[in-house]
Amino acid sequence: MKNEIADLRCTIAGLIAENERLKTALRLIEIKSQLPEESVDLVPVTALYEINLHAKEALK
C-alpha cells in the first residue's frame, strides 16, 4: 500500500509538471501569434515557423 501511494504521488507530481510546461507553451504561442499592427503580409516567415514549432511541442 505504501508503494502504491508513493507511485501515485510521483505520478501526480509528473502531471503537475507537464501541466505547467503546457501552460508555459500556450502562453508563448499566444504571445507569438498576436497579430502585428502592420500588414499581416509583412509578418516574417521565421516568426510563423517559430509559432509552428512551439505549437507542435505543446501538442506532444
N, C-alpha and C positions, 0 to 999 in steps of 0.2 A: 504494500500500500504506500509506503514512504517513497519508493522508487517511482511509482505512478504519479504521485503528487509532484515530485521533483521534475519528472518529464513534462508534466503539464505546465509547470512554472516556466521551464525553458521554452516550451512551445509558445506560451503567451508572450514571453519577452521577445521572441523572434517575430511574432506577429506585430507587436507594437513597433519594433524597429522597422519592419517592412512598411507599415502604415506611415511612419514618419518619412521614410525615403520617398514613398509615393506622393505624399503631400508636398514635399520639397520639389519634386519633379513637376508636379502640377502647377505650383506657384511659378516656377521658372518658365514653363510653357506658356502660362497666362501672360507673364511679363513680356516674353519674347514675341508673342503673337499679337500684341496690341498693334492696331493699325497706326502707321505714322501719319502725321498731318499732311505730308506731301502725297503726291500721287502714288497709288499702290504699285504702279508700273515701275516706280523708282526704288522699290524695296530690293535690296541686294539678294542675289540668289544664295549667297553664303548664309544670310540670315534665315532664309526659308529652309535651307539644308540643316542648319543648327536646330531649328524648331522640330524638324522631322526626326532628327537623331534623338532629341530629348523625349519626344512622344513615343518613339519605338522603345526606348529604355524604360519608360514608365509603364508600357504595356507588357513588359516581360514578366 
